[in-house]
């Protein structure tokens, strides 16, 4: 099975904005007991979220085997479906999304997770590369016509220490993270090196090649536009 070919290069973008502004995430200085700290804004009236709400759909329920996840709503209404505490423990199935049908069309929140090193040495983790790749893949699928590959979704979740409900072992056989979307590609390679299933994708030079490829594509597009305008 061939991995997907990213249609955008967003590595290094902060804040990271996806789905025509439906979601925006930026990094915040993290406390010592947290692995990351993100400031997020969801706009349920835009992009993919508006389409999901119109059809009564929602993001997939999932869980993390090695991390606690924490949410703090700063503004608006955030729906969280879970079978445990708001500080979501490992293996608790949950999903979050902007609450439909509310007056405020924007929700502002803080999301963070514990450092899995304190929980389990060598565990895969939900981190910045996971969010960058998951949002990047969704955007290519729902806005650029990329065919949805369920095995690819499972693989990306597994690389980020996240599993759909229920878990599926097949997720270990496809690609993990992509250099086109991952800001800290060096760290992502180190993480994938720990898995014998994803070790083959841990190429330190892949991001440089991807960046050069996208620069070439942009140059070709600019030349084509110039020729048409003449």
Secondary structure, 3 states (H helix, E strand, C coil): CCCCCCCCCCCCCCCEEECCCCEEEEECCCCCCEEEEEEEEECCCCHHHHHHHHHCCCCCCEECCCCCEEEEEEECCEEEEECCCCCECCCCCEEEEECCCCCCCCEEEEEEEECHHHCCCCCCCCCHHHHHHHHHHHHHHHHHCCCCCHHHHHHHHHHCCCEECCCCHHHHHCCCCCCCCCCCHHHHHHHHHCCCCCHHHCCCCHHHHHHHHHHHHHHHHHHHHHHHHC
